[in-house]
Amino acid sequence: MRGLGFKDGEDLPFECRQCQRSQSHSQSSTIGQPESPTTGTASIHGQPESPAFLHEQPDSPTSDSACLDRSAPVLSDISSLNGSFAQPLVPEEPLIEDPIPHTSDTEPEEITWQVIKGATQRGGAHLINSAGFTYVKQKVTKTSTVWICSKRNKTLKCAARVHQRGQHFCPTETQHNHPSAPDALTSAKVRAQLKESLTSHQFTAGSALVTDAVHKHVTVGAPCPSLPTQSAMIRVANRRRQGIRPKHPTDLNFDLKMDAIPEDFLQADITVGPRRHLLYSSPHQLKLLAAAKTWYMDGTFRLVKAPFTQLYSIHAFIRSEHSTKQFPLAFIIMSGKKEADYKAVLKVLLDIIPEPSVSKVVLDFEAAVWKAVKQVLPHVIIQVDSKPHI
């Protein structure tokens, strides 16, 4: 052990006094006998015998408390007495076996099916499964319904089919030749609700209907690539609503369809000679207009079509808690803009609200309106403003 300061073949430097006495006695008793070829204690069957101090028990009365020199290094293994040391035994490491593959006992998720009515562009039904595949009706018999994959266009035709008998759905062996759309069910529900809302809520803004359908069926933050943007859906909703509404008249001799007008919104149908004017306002708007002290009157020509010429409106400021805003409170679709037309409209309005609180009228630079206001409302102050409603 050169690292410990000993040369190979050199005797150990530490021995207790008892060992030294035993060694001296052994040498005296073996005078005249041949020496053993190996140094140290004799061995049996050619094997070296361990020194005595390795066989002493700690509790032996002959052991000396100073048997070992504590300043010397402690050796854990001595294989021979000739001063040479064997290499320390390295414990065998256990073999690292490959991990046993984990086998899941869970069964594959069962495919579910759902029919969404009104999901197609023509108002038909869609069959959608939980895997994200969509089907349309191909054939209906007395006992069953055959559904075929909806992916059928000029570039892709998928022949996957499903046979429905009651509430049991059985796919055919033909597989889909395209990937599925995980959000197909969500997209179909949004389209179906939007189509139903456009029919049942004719007077609700298209943007409000789209927002309501999206918030109801689409999870916040969840991707839905099959669904168009909200702006695109609003445009589609407004185009479809035009097909539901009555056609625009080509002349003034037309009949109003009251089912297409909100209840109590049409207040008067006014005729002045060959001209015709329609006054619209809700009961709540009329109440606010009667309480307002200042009216703002103005007309616009870009929002109407022939045979009408302008949309005239009356505004007022409304206070709500700590804020004050201006709101339109009366709408008049007019087919003329003569003094007689404005006088007829104002007289009908005063018949509906006989005691208004108005004391000031702000209007644009139009002489026909000034004269009509002075004659119908002689006590009010007239203020000219190029943009009275802003």
C-alpha positions in Angstrom: 0.0 0.0 0.0 2.2 2.7 -1.2 -0.5 5.3 -0.7 -0.4 4.5 3.0 3.4 4.8 3.3 4.2 1.0 3.3 6.3 -0.9 0.9 5.1 -4.1 -0.7 6.2 -7.1 1.4 6.8 -5.0 4.5 5.3 -6.3 7.8 2.6 -4.4 9.5 3.9 -1.8 11.9 1.2 -2.3 14.5 1.1 -5.2 16.9 -0.1 -5.3 20.5 2.2 -6.3 23.4 0.4 -9.6 23.8 1.2 -10.5 20.2 4.8 -9.5 20.6 5.2 -11.8 23.7 3.5 -14.7 21.8 5.8 -14.2 18.9 8.9 -14.2 21.1 7.8 -17.3 22.9 7.1 -19.1 19.6 10.6 -18.2 18.3 12.2 -19.6 21.4 10.3 -22.9 21.2 11.1 -23.5 17.5 14.9 -23.2 17.8 16.4 -25.9 15.7 13.3 -26.5 13.6 13.2 -25.5 9.9 11.7 -22.1 9.2 8.5 -21.7 7.3 9.0 -20.4 3.8 6.6 -17.6 4.6 7.1 -15.0 7.2 4.6 -14.7 10.0 2.4 -17.3 11.6 2.3 -20.9 10.2 -0.7 -21.8 8.1 -2.8 -25.0 7.7 -3.0 -26.5 4.2 -0.7 -23.9 2.9 -3.1 -21.0 3.7 -1.7 -18.2 5.9 -3.3 -17.9 9.3 -4.7 -14.6 10.4 -2.8 -12.9 13.2 -4.1 -13.3 16.7 -5.2 -9.7 17.1 -7.8 -10.3 14.4 -9.4 -13.1 16.4 -9.5 -11.3 19.7 -12.9 -10.5 21.0 -13.5 -7.0 22.3 -14.5 -8.3 25.7 -11.5 -10.5 26.1 -9.6 -9.9 29.4 -6.2 -10.3 27.6 -6.9 -7.5 25.1 -5.1 -4.3 25.7 -7.0 -1.0 25.4 -4.1 0.3 23.4 -4.0 -2.7 21.1 -4.3 -0.6 18.0 -2.5 2.6 17.3 -5.3 5.1 16.7 -3.0 7.3 14.6 -2.5 4.5 12.1 -5.0 4.0 9.3 -7.6 1.3 9.8 -7.6 -1.4 7.1 -10.8 -3.2 6.4 -9.3 -6.2 4.6 -6.0 -8.1 4.9 -5.7 -11.0 2.5 -2.2 -12.2 3.4 0.5 -11.7 6.0 3.3 -11.0 3.6 2.5 -7.3 3.6 0.7 -7.2 0.3 -2.9 -6.1 0.1 -5.6 -7.3 -2.3 -7.8 -4.9 -4.1 -11.0 -4.1 -2.2 -14.0 -6.2 -3.1 -16.5 -4.2 -5.2 -20.0 -5.3 -4.4 -21.8 -6.6 -7.4 -24.5 -4.2 -8.7 -27.9 -5.6 -9.4 -28.8 -5.9 -13.1 -30.9 -3.0 -14.3 -33.8 -4.6 -16.1 -35.9 -2.8 -18.6 -39.1 -1.4 -17.0 -42.2 -3.3 -17.5 -44.4 -1.5 -20.0 -47.5 0.0 -18.4 -50.6 -1.4 -19.9 -53.8 0.6 -19.5 -56.8 -1.2 -18.5 -59.1 1.6 -19.7 -61.3 0.8 -22.7 -61.3 3.2 -25.7 -63.8 6.0 -25.4 -67.2 5.2 -26.8 -68.3 7.2 -29.8 -71.4 9.3 -29.2 -73.8 10.7 -31.8 -75.9 13.8 -31.9 -78.3 15.2 -34.5 -78.3 19.1 -34.7 -81.4 20.4 -36.5 -81.0 23.5 -38.7 -77.2 23.3 -38.9 -76.9 23.1 -42.7 -77.0 26.1 -45.0 -80.5 25.1 -46.1 -81.8 24.5 -42.6 -81.3 20.7 -42.6 -79.9 18.5 -39.9 -76.3 17.4 -39.3 -75.2 14.2 -37.6 -72.0 14.7 -35.6 -70.1 12.2 -33.5 -67.7 12.8 -30.7 -64.8 12.1 -32.9 -65.5 15.3 -34.9 -67.0 13.9 -38.2 -70.1 15.4 -39.7 -72.8 13.7 -41.8 -75.8 14.8 -43.8 -78.9 12.8 -44.7 -78.6 10.7 -47.9 -81.6 8.5 -47.8 -84.6 8.0 -45.4 -86.6 4.8 -45.4 -89.4 3.5 -43.2 -87.0 1.7 -40.9 -83.7 3.6 -41.1 -81.8 6.7 -42.2 -78.6 6.7 -44.1 -76.1 9.5 -43.4 -73.2 10.3 -45.6 -70.1 12.3 -44.7 -70.5 16.1 -45.4 -67.1 16.4 -47.0 -68.2 16.1 -50.6 -67.0 18.7 -53.0 -65.1 19.0 -56.3 -61.8 18.1 -54.8 -62.8 15.7 -52.0 -65.5 13.1 -51.8 -65.7 11.1 -48.6 -67.9 7.9 -48.9 -68.1 7.2 -45.1 -71.7 6.4 -44.1 -73.7 5.7 -41.0 -76.9 3.7 -40.7 -79.4 4.9 -38.1 -82.2 2.8 -36.7 -84.0 4.6 -34.0 -81.2 5.8 -31.6 -78.7 3.2 -32.8 -76.0 4.4 -35.1 -73.9 1.9 -37.1 -70.9 3.2 -39.2 -70.0 1.3 -42.4 -66.6 -0.2 -43.0 -65.7 2.7 -45.3 -63.3 5.0 -43.4 -63.0 8.7 -43.7 -60.3 10.0 -46.1 -59.8 13.3 -44.3 -59.0 14.4 -40.7 -61.8 15.2 -38.2 -62.8 18.6 -36.8 -62.9 18.4 -33.0 -65.0 21.6 -32.8 -67.6 20.5 -35.3 -70.3 20.0 -32.7 -69.7 23.5 -31.2 -69.8 25.1 -34.6 -73.0 23.4 -35.6 -74.7 24.4 -32.4 -73.8 28.1 -32.9 -75.1 28.1 -36.5 -78.3 26.3 -35.5 -79.1 28.8 -32.7 -78.3 31.8 -34.9 -80.7 30.7 -37.6 -83.5 30.0 -35.1 -82.9 33.4 -33.4 -83.0 35.3 -36.7 -86.5 33.9 -37.3 -87.9 34.3 -33.7 -86.2 37.6 -32.9 -86.7 39.8 -35.9 -86.2 43.1 -34.1 -83.0 42.1 -32.3 -79.7 43.4 -33.7 -77.7 40.7 -35.6 -74.6 41.5 -33.6 -76.5 40.8 -30.3 -77.8 37.4 -31.7 -74.3 36.4 -32.8 -72.7 37.4 -29.4 -75.4 35.5 -27.5 -74.9 32.3 -29.5 -71.1 32.4 -29.2 -71.2 33.0 -25.5 -73.6 30.1 -25.0 -71.8 27.4 -26.8 -68.1 28.4 -27.2 -65.8 28.0 -24.2 -63.7 31.0 -23.4 -60.2 30.5 -24.7 -61.0 27.3 -26.5 -60.0 27.2 -30.2 -62.8 26.9 -32.6 -61.3 27.0 -36.2 -64.5 25.7 -37.9 -66.4 28.8 -36.7 -66.1 32.0 -38.8 -65.2 35.3 -37.1 -68.0 37.2 -35.4 -67.9 40.0 -37.9 -68.4 37.5 -40.7 -71.3 35.9 -38.9 -72.9 39.3 -38.3 -72.8 40.0 -42.1 -74.4 36.6 -42.8 -77.1 37.2 -40.2 -78.0 40.6 -41.7 -78.2 39.2 -45.2 -80.4 36.4 -44.1 -82.6 38.8 -42.2 -83.2 40.7 -45.4 -84.9 37.6 -46.9 -87.2 37.4 -43.9 -88.3 41.0 -43.9 -91.0 42.4 -46.2 -89.8 43.8 -49.5 -89.1 47.5 -49.7 -92.1 49.3 -51.3 -91.7 50.9 -54.7 -94.4 53.6 -54.1 -96.3 55.2 -51.2 -99.4 53.1 -51.8 -98.5 50.1 -49.7 -99.9 48.3 -46.7 -97.9 48.0 -43.5 -97.2 44.5 -42.2 -97.8 45.0 -38.5 -96.2 41.7 -37.6 -92.9 43.0 -38.9 -93.1 46.1 -36.6 -92.5 46.0 -32.8 -95.6 46.3 -30.8 -96.6 50.0 -29.9 -93.7 51.3 -32.0 -95.7 52.8 -34.9 -97.4 55.9 -33.5 -98.9 57.5 -36.6 -99.3 57.1 -40.3 -99.6 60.7 -41.6 -100.6 61.7 -45.1 -100.3 65.2 -46.5 -101.7 65.2 -50.0 -99.9 62.6 -52.0 -97.1 62.5 -49.5 -96.8 60.0 -46.6 -94.9 60.1 -43.3 -94.5 57.4 -40.7 -93.9 58.3 -37.0 -92.2 55.8 -34.8 -91.5 55.9 -31.1 -91.9 53.6 -28.1 -94.1 54.6 -25.1 -91.0 55.0 -22.9 -89.3 57.2 -25.5 -92.4 59.4 -25.7 -92.4 59.8 -21.9 -88.8 60.9 -21.9 -89.4 63.3 -24.8 -92.3 64.9 -23.0 -90.1 65.6 -19.9 -87.2 67.0 -21.9 -86.8 70.8 -21.9 -84.6 71.0 -25.0 -85.3 69.2 -28.3 -82.6 68.6 -31.0 -84.1 68.1 -34.4 -82.3 67.1 -37.6 -82.7 64.9 -40.7 -80.5 62.5 -42.7 -80.9 61.4 -46.3 -78.5 58.5 -46.6 -80.5 55.9 -44.6 -83.7 55.9 -46.7 -84.7 54.7 -50.1 -87.3 55.9 -52.5 -90.2 56.5 -52.3 -89.1 58.1 -49.0 -86.7 61.0 -48.9 -85.4 61.4 -45.4 -85.3 60.1 -41.8 -86.1 63.0 -39.4 -85.4 62.5 -35.7 -85.9 64.3 -32.4 -83.3 63.9 -29.7 -82.9 64.9 -26.1 -80.3 64.6 -23.3 -81.1 61.9 -20.7 -79.4 61.9 -17.3 -78.6 58.5 -15.7 -76.9 58.6 -12.3 -73.7 60.6 -12.9 -73.7 60.7 -16.7 -75.7 62.5 -19.3 -76.1 61.4 -22.9 -78.2 62.3 -25.9 -80.6 59.7 -27.3 -83.0 59.7 -30.3 -86.6 59.6 -29.0 -88.7 60.0 -32.1 -88.2 58.9 -35.7 -90.2 60.1 -38.7 -89.7 58.5 -42.2 -90.8 61.3 -44.5 -91.5 61.5 -48.2 -91.4 65.3 -48.4 -89.8 68.2 -46.6 -92.2 71.1 -47.1 -93.5 73.3 -44.3 -96.8 71.6 -44.4 -95.1 68.2 -43.9 -93.3 69.4 -40.8 -96.4 71.1 -39.4 -98.5 67.9 -39.8 -95.8 65.8 -38.1 -95.5 68.2 -35.1 -99.2 68.5 -34.6 -99.6 64.7 -34.5 -96.7 64.5 -32.0 -98.3 67.1 -29.7 -101.6 65.1 -29.9 -99.7 62.1 -28.5 -97.9 64.2 -25.8 -100.3 67.1 -25.2 -98.3 68.9 -22.5 -94.6 68.7 -23.4 -92.0 70.5 -21.2 -89.9 71.7 -24.1 -88.8 75.4 -24.0 -86.0 75.3 -26.5 -85.6 73.8 -29.9 -82.2 73.4 -31.6 -82.4 72.6 -35.3 -80.4 73.0 -38.5 -80.5 75.8 -41.1 -83.8 74.9 -42.8 -86.5 77.6 -43.3 -89.4 75.1 -43.6 -88.7 73.7 -40.2 -88.4 77.1 -38.5 -91.8 78.2 -39.8 -93.4 75.0 -38.7 -91.9 75.1 -35.2 -93.0 78.8 -34.7 -96.5 78.0 -35.7 -96.9 74.7 -33.7 -94.7 75.7 -30.7 -94.9 79.5 -30.5 -93.6 79.7 -27.0 -90.2 77.9 -27.5 -86.8 79.5 -28.3 -85.3 78.4 -31.6 -81.6 78.0 -31.8 -79.9 77.4 -35.2 -77.1 74.9 -35.2 -75.5 73.2 -38.2 -75.2 69.9 -36.3 -78.0 70.1 -33.7 -78.1 66.4 -32.8 -74.4 66.1 -31.9 
